[in-house]
Amino acid sequence: MFQQNINNKELYEILGVSNDASSNDIKKAYRKLAMKYHPDRLSGKMEEEKKKCEDKFKKISAAYDILSDEQKKQKYDQFGMDGINAEPSFNMGNMGNPFDMFGNIFNQHMGQQQRRQIKRGKDRIEIIHVSLQEIYTESDKIIELNRNKKCIDCDGKGGLEQIVCSICEGKGIILKIQQMGPGFISQSQQPCHKCLQSGKIIPESKKCNTCKGNGYIDSQQKLKLKLSKTSVNGEKIILPEKSHYNPHVDVQGNLIIVLNIQKHNDYTIEDYHLIKKEKITLLEALCGVKKVIVLPDNTICWYKINQVIKPNHTFCIPNKGLKDKNNNVGNIILDFDIIFPDSIDNDRKVYISKLLKKYNTDTEQPIEYNENNEVPVIPWIRKKRPYETNYPKQNQRHRPPPEFMPDEETDGNPIECNQQ
């Protein structure tokens, strides 16, 4: 069937080992030769020399494929290549890509370019300061931004002619191989420094005169930002692919607008309500108050309270606040600060005591005053818990806010207030 006197030493000679070499010796020899003749290590060499190295590498890989397999090696030692070619499943022409086989030895495909990943540009974040008045009136905010814009003359390519990078051969990445020790190597992929991972470069004489080969030009862009009563501090408005133009990516980055609502002199925000501190006199607290209030849109309205206002009491003007995400309208909450007189003369004390005597609810028997039990009393400022001014976080809007909605006009008539 097979001739016994055949050449069964050729594959060992290709790897530079004896025919009684162990599997470990065969693997070490293959690694050493593969490192030497692998095409990725031949950047900058002549095409003819590259071709010779590729042919040599294929022979090395084919020899290793047979000698590293115990069954194939046994048939080769006994029958030579006739025994190998007799196998229906084996064909030297269909042995697959030898570069893939080399990559599998080191758990990485070095010989072929990995599946190309989509490169995405960096997002750009811009913090835009807006006033409560702009939010309350749902104004259109016009902002100007400096932006790298795609060059029209070269269609963002940087030049009319591009050639394959000679360093990475158009792959955009280069392979770094490092000897770690006897028989051990490490390899890693790095972005090509010459073409900036694009795989192509533009000759100096072919660069675009408008963008100087950058692919983009500096420009100023105006954006109209639609504000709403539902806008909150820290809200993110995302404009897809409106970041600085980058000619080296497949998908441009997003422009992210972050709203920063500035502090107002009269109002603070609590959820979708507006809190307003109101100072009133002791007379107004006891006898009622009628005051004008200026809303955040600079319109005015009146409110009237006829009942006694006690310290820490709050009242609200309904439906004059902001809105939540469900378009529920908030209130303006009046937080009253009663201003007491610094001192009262004795005559007025007597008069006030008689006037307010019937409102004294103390029915207990008075205790006789004793100077020996007197203790010192000093002024003390009570620390009142401030209103919560932190706004909801992680509130992102992936589309422009709702269209402008005109605020209702105030006719100046008194607004009845309900105690909270």
Protein Blocks (a to p, Z undefined) as FASTA:
>chain_A
ZZfbdcfklmmmmnopafkbcfklmmmmmmmmmmmmgmklmghiafklmmmmmmmmmmmm
mmmmmmmpmklmmmmmmnommlmmmpmkbcfklnopfklmmmmmnopafkbccddddddd
ddddddddddfklmmnopacddddddddddfklnonopabdcddfklnonopacddddfb
ghiacddddddfklnonopacdfklpcfklnonopacddddddddddfkbcehiacddeh
iaccdfkbfbdcdddddddddddfkbccehjaccddddddfklmmnopadddddfkopac
ddddfbdcdehiacddehiaccdfkopacdddddddddddfbdcfklmmmmmmmmmmmpc
bfbdcddddfklpccddddddddddddfbdcehiacfbdcdddddddddehiacddddZZ
